Amino acid sequence: DAEPKDRSRFLFLILAFMAAMLGTVLSDNLIAMFVFWEATSLLSFLLIGFEAQKLQARKAALQSLIITGGGGLALFGGLLLIGMAAGSFSYSEVVATADTWLSSPWTTPAIVLILVGAFTKSAQFPFHFWLPQAMAAPTPASAYLHSATMVKLGVYLLARWESTFREVPWYGPTLVVIGSLTMLIAAVGAIRATGYKAVLAQSTVASLGILVMLIGLDGPVSAVAVVGFILAHAFYKAALFFCAGTAKEQR
């Protein structure tokens, strides 16, 4: 039974987060995409720490901001290197001229920095530990941010660049290895978890690992699997988080 001002603040943060998500996905300019990307991290921090009177919520919010914000800085460095190598910060132009700048000496460090940014956002090993802690957020925020949307941004980024980076021999195998490790570690964590939301959080990390692994595989079947699993996971995991919130209220 939240106060009206708390409900209004929560709705404002959720709607602002939706706008930042749309901006990240729809931006053609790499710098604009980064600005919206970091906005999702900041708004996630505010939503995780929404109940600021709780010490656990404050700690989880700060941890998520440090990890995703630090990963965002790495992403920014990677985007700057690619933009300078390609001579443009338009994503369309960067993709169209990929053959000319992929041989640049800046390509490898740029890809590494982009991978770090994506792995932190999508809770991939070794940055996987922040997501289960982020479940201190109110249940609607967990259902929306941390199962269906924000954590998929890293997956989206990897999938968006896959057609460009597929010529880099180590890009795909790296995604397969990191995704598989994340999936296995989260599966063990889910077995050991006791709380309802804790189990769902670990299964979310495992699902993200599966998606990253699928992006690293070649062929149209894996591409279809990525899209299908993203949609399916958004629907069933958000519903399960609401069930967790209902069960908590009943207790």
Secondary structure, DSSP 8 states (H G I E B T S, - for coil): ---HHHHHHHHHHHHHHHHHHHHHHH--BHHHHHHHHHHHHHHHHHHHTSSTTSHHHHHHHHHHHHHHHHHHHHHHHHHHHHHHHHT--BHHHHHHTHHHHTTSTTHHHHHHHHHHHHHHHTT-TTSTTHHHHGGGS-HHHHHHTTTTSTTHHHHHHHHHHHHHHTTSTTHHHHHHHHHHHHHHHHHHHHHH--SHHHHHHHHHHHHHHHHHHHHHS-SHHHHHHHHHHHHHHHHHHHHHHHHHHHHHHH-
